[in-house]
Amino acid sequence: MNVAVVGGQWGDEGKGKIIDVLAERADYIVRYQGGNNAGHTVKTGGEKFVLHLIPTGILRPEKKCVIGNGVVVDPLAFSSEVNMLRSRGVDPAGRLYVSDRAHLLLPFHRELDGLRERLRGEGRKIGTTRRGIGPAYADKASRSGLRLCAILRSDFSRRVEERCREVSRMLQALGGESVNVEKTVAEIVDAAEVLRPFICDTVTLLHDAVRRHERILFEGAQGTLLDLDFGTYPFVTSSNASACGVAAGAGIPPSQVGRVLGVIKGYTTRVGEGPFPTELNDDTGTLLREDGHEYGATTGRPRRCGWFDAVAARYAVMVNGIDLWAVTKLDVLDRLDPIRICVGYEYRGRRLEGFPADSEVLAEVTPIYEEVPGWRVPTRGVGSFDDLPSQTQDYLWRICRLTGVPLGMISLGPERTDTVVLKDPFSEDAK
């Protein structure tokens, strides 16, 4: 049984911690979309690791990790991350494989990202991380990008130079700064040498793993509500962050994706612009942000915080075919009583059926809440479901009933040990 881990909200749900826990049971851990705009935080052995590009499974010895063809790879960020891991005693050599079909993210993509955001003006900004992810995917779609297999060619530096000169003319036409071609080519060629030994045919690698019945854990980045097709467009990322992106981004048949584990917080957060029906701009929102340490792992930006949104979660279930929930950061709710759950939306006097496609409609909805009792006792580090306060158990069962998905895992703190597994997602009879 393979398992795909996807975010059920707007990202930052705690997928990195859940993936780190599950990686113990997997043979391969595979990133299938996004780039170094993701930030997966793992605490282990008293150390904190923040990984943006390399799968979190690399922190477990003997585990094989793959960056799939659906990822855009910044060679400078990759080189920096490899050096960081090696400096802390983690050597990815021999266990990290990067798809030769993945696309390169180059420095001018970051410049284009920032320039486009500035040109949008106030009120129309997307709130990107400005890491160049969107422009890199745009190059891929327009068939003008460079893939990692180009690094293996003797004329790689010439190809980078040609592309730099093309984009430099475009940037100047848009009012931006021209590309320093010589500097950029030198930086990329140097970083590419770090990347080169890891590049391989990951499609064949994963097909062989499937044939041998090895367990594959697919590591999603961002979340369903940021998915390019199914998220709150245009306030989305530039890839398919839902389970729909697994097969295309990893190069495996859809029939081999396996079980889908959705990760959600016990409340909701969002970074950047876009509609957020349950957002709290009051003391409760501040408490969630501070107690939950809700600041972006990639940008450091404060996250917007709000109550749990069951309407959005039900939509995530539909889009992904979620089989089990992993609910994280329940301990952040320990000081709140009562707790509210959004169970519906009202729009201009009528109750909406489902999650609207139009972000302007979503921005105008009024959340319909139900209140449940809080528990007001510490839950961090509680070792079993039965040891949780009855109010905490009731809150979890209410989420399950509202979304129609059973509970698989609970996270009650940042450490690996702060995790309760009710149903092992890799087990054939977990549903």
C-alpha positions as CSV (number, residue, x, y, z in Angstrom):
1,M,0.0,0.0,0.0
2,N,1.3,3.4,-1.0
3,V,0.2,6.6,0.8
4,A,-0.2,10.2,-0.5
5,V,-0.1,12.9,2.1
6,V,-1.9,16.1,1.1
7,G,-2.9,19.3,2.8
8,G,-6.6,19.7,3.4
9,Q,-6.5,23.5,3.9
10,W,-4.3,26.4,2.7
11,G,-1.0,24.7,3.4
12,D,1.1,24.8,6.6
13,E,-1.1,22.0,8.1
14,G,1.9,20.2,9.6
15,K,2.5,17.8,6.7
16,G,6.2,17.7,7.4
17,K,5.9,16.3,10.9
18,I,3.3,13.7,9.7
19,I,5.4,12.6,6.8
20,D,8.4,12.3,9.1
21,V,6.5,10.0,11.4
22,L,5.2,7.9,8.5
23,A,8.6,7.8,6.7
24,E,9.7,5.1,9.2
25,R,7.2,2.7,7.5
26,A,8.1,3.7,3.9
27,D,10.8,2.7,1.5
28,Y,10.6,5.8,-0.7
29,I,9.5,9.3,0.1
30,V,8.6,11.3,-3.0
31,R,8.0,15.1,-3.6
32,Y,5.8,15.5,-6.6
33,Q,5.0,19.2,-7.0
34,G,6.0,22.7,-6.0
35,G,9.5,23.9,-5.3
36,N,11.4,25.6,-2.5
37,N,8.4,27.7,-1.7
38,A,7.3,24.9,0.6
39,G,8.7,24.8,4.1
40,H,8.4,21.4,6.0
41,T,9.5,21.6,9.6
42,V,10.7,18.5,11.5
43,K,11.9,18.3,15.1
44,T,13.9,15.2,16.0
45,G,16.5,14.5,18.6
46,G,16.3,18.0,20.0
47,E,17.1,19.5,16.6
48,K,14.9,21.4,14.3
49,F,15.2,21.0,10.5
50,V,13.4,23.1,7.9
51,L,13.4,21.5,4.5
52,H,12.2,23.4,1.4
53,L,13.0,21.1,-1.5
54,I,14.4,17.8,-0.3
55,P,11.8,15.3,1.1
56,T,11.7,15.2,4.9
57,G,12.3,11.4,4.7
58,I,16.0,12.2,4.2
59,L,16.3,12.7,8.0
60,R,15.7,8.9,8.5
61,P,18.8,6.8,7.6
62,E,18.4,4.2,4.9
63,K,15.3,5.9,3.4
64,K,15.3,6.7,-0.3
65,C,14.0,10.1,-1.3
66,V,12.9,11.3,-4.7
67,I,12.3,14.8,-6.2
68,G,9.8,14.0,-9.0
69,N,9.3,15.5,-12.4
70,G,6.5,17.7,-11.2
71,V,8.8,19.8,-9.0
72,V,10.7,22.9,-10.2
73,V,14.2,22.7,-8.9
74,D,16.3,25.8,-8.0
75,P,19.9,24.5,-8.2
76,L,21.1,27.2,-5.8
77,A,18.5,26.3,-3.2
78,F,19.2,22.6,-3.7
79,S,23.0,23.1,-3.3
80,S,22.4,25.1,-0.1
81,E,20.1,22.5,1.4
82,V,22.5,19.6,0.6
83,N,25.3,21.6,2.3
84,M,23.1,22.3,5.3
85,L,22.2,18.7,5.7
86,R,25.9,17.6,5.4
87,S,27.0,20.1,7.9
88,R,24.5,18.6,10.4
89,G,25.6,15.0,9.8
90,V,23.0,14.0,7.2
91,D,24.5,12.9,3.9
92,P,21.9,12.5,1.1
93,A,24.4,10.8,-1.3
94,G,23.2,7.4,-2.5
95,R,19.6,7.9,-1.2
96,L,18.4,11.1,-3.0
97,Y,17.2,10.9,-6.6
98,V,16.2,13.9,-8.7
99,S,14.1,13.5,-11.8
100,D,15.9,14.3,-15.1
101,R,12.4,15.5,-16.3
102,A,12.0,18.1,-13.6
103,H,12.3,21.7,-14.6
104,L,15.0,24.2,-13.5
105,L,14.1,27.3,-11.6
106,L,16.7,30.0,-12.4
107,P,17.5,33.3,-10.7
108,F,15.6,35.3,-13.3
109,H,12.4,33.5,-12.4
110,R,12.7,35.1,-8.9
111,E,13.1,38.5,-10.5
112,L,10.1,37.9,-12.8
113,D,8.0,36.8,-9.8
114,G,8.8,40.0,-7.8
115,L,8.3,42.2,-10.9
116,R,4.9,40.7,-11.7
117,E,3.8,41.1,-8.1
118,R,4.8,44.8,-8.1
119,L,3.1,45.4,-11.5
120,R,-0.2,44.0,-10.1
121,G,-0.4,46.9,-7.7
122,E,-2.2,47.0,-4.3
123,G,-5.4,45.0,-4.0
124,R,-4.4,42.7,-6.8
125,K,-1.3,41.0,-5.4
126,I,-1.3,37.2,-5.1
127,G,1.0,37.2,-2.1
128,T,3.6,34.9,-3.6
129,T,6.7,33.8,-1.8
130,R,8.7,35.5,-4.6
131,R,10.8,32.3,-5.0
132,G,10.2,32.2,-8.8
133,I,7.8,29.2,-8.7
134,G,5.1,30.7,-10.9
135,P,7.4,31.9,-13.7
136,A,9.3,28.6,-13.7
137,Y,6.0,26.7,-14.2
138,A,5.0,29.3,-16.8
139,D,8.2,28.5,-18.7
140,K,7.3,24.8,-18.5
141,A,3.8,25.3,-19.9
142,S,5.1,27.6,-22.7
143,R,7.8,25.0,-23.6
144,S,10.6,27.4,-23.1
145,G,12.1,26.0,-19.8
146,L,15.2,23.9,-19.2
147,R,14.9,20.4,-17.7
148,L,17.4,18.9,-15.4
149,C,18.5,16.5,-18.2
150,A,20.1,19.6,-19.8
151,I,22.6,19.6,-17.0
152,L,24.0,16.3,-18.3
153,R,24.8,17.8,-21.7
154,S,28.1,19.4,-22.6
155,D,26.4,22.5,-23.9
156,F,24.5,23.2,-20.7
157,S,26.2,26.6,-20.0
158,R,25.3,27.8,-23.5
159,R,21.7,26.9,-23.1
160,V,21.5,28.7,-19.8
161,E,23.2,31.8,-21.4
162,E,20.7,31.8,-24.3
163,R,17.7,31.6,-22.0
164,C,19.2,34.4,-19.7
165,R,19.6,36.7,-22.7
166,E,16.0,36.0,-23.8
167,V,14.6,36.8,-20.4
168,S,16.8,39.8,-19.9
169,R,15.2,41.5,-22.9
170,M,11.7,40.6,-21.5
171,L,12.6,42.0,-18.0
172,Q,13.8,45.3,-19.5
173,A,10.6,45.6,-21.6
174,L,8.6,45.2,-18.3
175,G,10.7,47.9,-16.5
176,G,12.8,45.5,-14.6
177,E,16.6,45.1,-14.3
178,S,18.5,43.2,-17.0
179,V,20.0,39.8,-16.1
180,N,23.7,39.7,-15.3
181,V,24.2,36.9,-17.7
182,E,27.8,36.1,-16.9
183,K,27.2,36.0,-13.2
184,T,24.0,34.0,-13.5
185,V,25.6,31.4,-15.8
186,A,28.6,31.0,-13.5
187,E,26.4,30.5,-10.4
188,I,24.1,28.0,-12.1
189,V,26.9,26.0,-13.6
190,D,28.6,25.7,-10.2
191,A,25.4,24.7,-8.4
192,A,24.5,22.3,-11.2
193,E,27.7,20.3,-10.3
194,V,26.3,19.7,-6.8
195,L,23.0,18.6,-8.4
196,R,24.4,16.5,-11.2
197,P,25.2,13.3,-9.2
198,F,21.6,13.1,-8.0
199,I,19.9,13.4,-11.4
200,C,18.4,10.2,-12.8
201,D,15.4,8.5,-14.4
202,T,13.1,8.6,-11.4
203,V,10.1,7.3,-13.5
204,T,11.8,3.9,-14.0
205,L,13.1,4.0,-10.4
206,L,9.6,4.3,-9.0
207,H,8.1,1.8,-11.4
208,D,10.7,-0.7,-10.3
209,A,9.8,0.1,-6.7
210,V,6.1,-0.5,-7.4
211,R,6.9,-3.8,-9.1
212,R,8.9,-4.9,-6.0
213,H,5.9,-3.9,-3.8
214,E,8.0,-1.4,-1.9
215,R,6.1,1.2,0.0
216,I,6.0,4.7,-1.4
217,L,5.1,7.8,0.6
218,F,4.1,10.8,-1.6
219,E,4.9,14.1,0.1
220,G,2.6,16.9,-0.8
221,A,3.5,20.6,-0.5
222,Q,1.1,23.5,0.1
223,G,-2.6,22.4,0.3
224,T,-5.8,21.7,-1.6
225,L,-7.1,25.2,-1.3
226,L,-3.9,26.4,-3.0
227,D,-4.2,23.9,-5.9
228,L,-3.9,25.6,-9.3
229,D,-7.2,24.1,-10.5
230,F,-9.2,23.5,-7.3
231,G,-7.9,26.3,-5.0
232,T,-9.1,29.8,-4.4
233,Y,-7.9,31.0,-7.9
234,P,-6.1,33.3,-8.5
235,F,-4.8,33.2,-4.9
236,V,-3.2,29.8,-5.5
237,T,0.1,28.2,-6.1
238,S,1.3,27.2,-9.6
239,S,1.0,23.4,-9.4
240,N,-1.5,20.8,-8.5
241,A,-1.1,20.5,-4.7
242,S,-4.0,18.1,-4.4
243,A,-3.8,14.3,-4.7
244,C,-4.7,14.9,-8.4
245,G,-1.0,15.9,-8.9
246,V,0.6,12.8,-7.6
247,A,0.5,10.6,-10.7
248,A,1.5,13.3,-13.1
249,G,4.2,14.8,-10.8
250,A,5.8,11.5,-9.8
251,G,5.4,9.6,-13.1
252,I,3.4,6.6,-11.7
253,P,0.0,5.3,-12.8
254,P,-3.0,6.8,-11.0
255,S,-3.9,3.2,-9.8
256,Q,-0.7,3.1,-7.8
257,V,-1.2,6.3,-5.7
258,G,-2.8,4.3,-3.0
259,R,-4.4,5.7,0.2
260,V,-4.8,9.4,0.6
261,L,-4.1,10.9,4.1
262,G,-5.4,14.4,4.5
263,V,-3.6,16.7,7.0
264,I,-5.6,19.4,8.7
265,K,-5.1,21.6,11.7
266,G,-7.7,21.8,14.5
267,Y,-8.2,25.4,13.3
268,T,-7.4,27.1,10.0
269,T,-4.5,29.3,8.7
270,R,-3.6,31.1,5.5
271,V,-0.5,33.0,4.3
272,G,-0.7,35.7,1.7
273,E,-3.7,37.2,0.0
274,G,-7.1,35.7,-0.8
275,P,-10.5,34.9,0.8
276,F,-10.6,33.3,4.2
277,P,-14.2,33.0,5.6
278,T,-13.3,32.0,9.2
279,E,-10.5,34.5,9.7
280,L,-10.2,36.0,13.2
281,N,-8.9,39.5,13.4
282,D,-9.3,39.6,17.2
283,D,-7.6,38.4,20.4
284,T,-8.5,34.8,19.6
285,G,-6.8,35.0,16.2
286,T,-3.7,36.5,18.0
287,L,-3.8,33.6,20.6
288,L,-3.9,31.0,17.8
289,R,-1.0,32.7,16.0
290,E,1.2,33.0,19.1
291,D,0.4,29.7,20.7
292,G,0.7,27.9,17.4
293,H,3.9,29.8,16.3
294,E,2.1,30.6,13.1
295,Y,4.8,32.2,11.1
296,G,5.9,30.9,7.6
297,A,8.8,28.5,7.5
298,T,9.8,29.8,4.1
299,T,9.1,33.6,4.4
300,G,8.6,34.2,8.1
301,R,5.4,36.0,7.4
302,P,2.7,35.9,10.1
303,R,-0.1,33.5,9.2
304,R,-3.8,34.6,9.2
305,C,-5.7,32.4,11.7
306,G,-9.3,31.4,12.1
307,W,-11.7,28.7,13.2
308,F,-11.9,25.2,11.6
309,D,-13.8,25.3,8.3
310,A,-15.8,22.1,7.7
311,V,-17.1,23.4,4.4
312,A,-13.6,23.8,3.0
313,A,-12.6,20.4,4.5
314,R,-15.5,18.6,2.9
315,Y,-14.5,20.1,-0.4
316,A,-10.9,18.9,0.1
317,V,-12.4,15.4,0.7
318,M,-14.2,15.5,-2.6
319,V,-11.2,16.7,-4.6
320,N,-8.7,14.3,-3.1
321,G,-10.7,11.3,-2.2
322,I,-9.3,11.5,1.3
323,D,-9.4,8.2,3.2
324,L,-8.1,9.3,6.6
325,W,-7.5,12.5,8.5
326,A,-4.4,13.5,10.4
327,V,-5.4,16.3,12.7
328,T,-2.5,18.5,13.9
329,K,-1.9,21.3,16.5
330,L,-4.9,20.3,18.7
331,D,-2.9,21.4,21.7
332,V,-3.0,25.0,20.4
333,L,-6.8,25.0,21.2
334,D,-6.1,24.1,24.9
335,R,-6.9,27.6,26.2
336,L,-10.0,28.3,24.2
337,D,-13.6,27.7,25.4
338,P,-16.0,27.6,23.6
339,I,-14.6,26.5,20.2
340,R,-16.4,27.3,17.0
341,I,-16.7,25.2,13.8
342,C,-17.9,26.6,10.5
343,V,-20.6,24.3,9.2
344,G,-21.9,26.3,6.3
345,Y,-21.7,29.6,4.3
346,E,-24.4,32.2,3.8
347,Y,-24.2,34.4,0.7
348,R,-26.5,37.3,0.2
349,G,-29.3,35.8,2.2
350,R,-29.1,32.2,1.0
351,R,-27.1,29.2,2.2
352,L,-24.6,28.0,-0.3
353,E,-24.3,24.4,-1.3
354,G,-20.6,23.6,-1.5
355,F,-17.4,25.6,-1.8
356,P,-17.7,28.4,-4.5
357,A,-15.3,28.5,-7.4
358,D,-15.5,32.3,-7.5
359,S,-13.0,33.8,-5.0
360,E,-15.0,37.1,-4.9
361,V,-18.1,35.1,-3.8
362,L,-16.0,33.3,-1.1
363,A,-14.7,36.7,0.1
364,E,-18.3,37.8,0.8
365,V,-19.7,34.7,2.5
366,T,-20.7,34.8,6.1
367,P,-19.7,31.6,8.0
368,I,-22.4,29.7,9.8
369,Y,-21.0,28.5,13.1
370,E,-21.8,25.9,15.7
371,E,-20.1,26.0,19.2
372,V,-18.6,23.1,21.0
373,P,-17.1,23.1,24.5
374,G,-13.4,23.6,24.9
375,W,-11.3,21.5,27.4
376,R,-9.0,24.1,29.0
377,V,-6.4,21.5,30.1
378,P,-3.0,20.8,28.5
379,T,-3.0,18.1,25.8
380,R,0.5,18.3,24.5
381,G,2.3,15.0,24.7
382,V,-0.8,13.0,25.6
383,G,0.0,9.4,24.6
384,S,-3.3,7.9,23.6
385,F,-6.7,8.9,22.3
386,D,-8.4,7.5,25.4
387,D,-6.3,9.8,27.6
388,L,-7.5,13.0,25.9
389,P,-10.2,15.0,27.6
390,S,-13.8,14.0,26.6
391,Q,-14.3,17.4,25.0
392,T,-11.2,17.0,22.8
393,Q,-12.5,13.5,21.7
394,D,-15.9,15.0,21.0
395,Y,-14.4,17.8,18.9
396,L,-12.4,15.3,16.8
397,W,-15.4,13.1,16.2
398,R,-17.5,16.2,15.2
399,I,-14.9,17.0,12.5
400,C,-15.1,13.4,11.3
401,R,-18.9,13.4,11.2
402,L,-19.0,16.8,9.4
403,T,-16.5,15.6,6.7
404,G,-17.4,12.0,6.4
405,V,-13.8,10.9,6.9
406,P,-12.4,8.7,9.8
407,L,-9.6,9.8,12.1
408,G,-6.2,8.2,11.4
409,M,-3.6,10.3,13.3
410,I,-3.5,13.1,15.9
411,S,-0.5,15.5,16.5
412,L,-0.3,17.0,20.0
413,G,3.1,18.8,19.7
414,P,6.1,19.2,17.4
415,E,8.1,16.1,18.3
416,R,7.8,12.7,16.6
417,T,6.7,11.3,19.9
418,D,3.8,13.8,20.2
419,T,1.8,11.7,17.8
420,V,-1.1,9.3,18.3
421,V,-1.7,6.8,15.5
422,L,-5.2,5.3,15.5
423,K,-5.1,3.8,12.1
424,D,-1.8,3.1,10.2
425,P,-2.3,4.5,6.7
426,F,-0.1,1.9,5.2
427,S,-2.2,-0.9,6.6
428,E,-4.6,-2.6,4.1
429,D,-7.4,-2.6,6.6
430,A,-6.9,1.0,7.9
431,K,-10.2,2.4,6.5
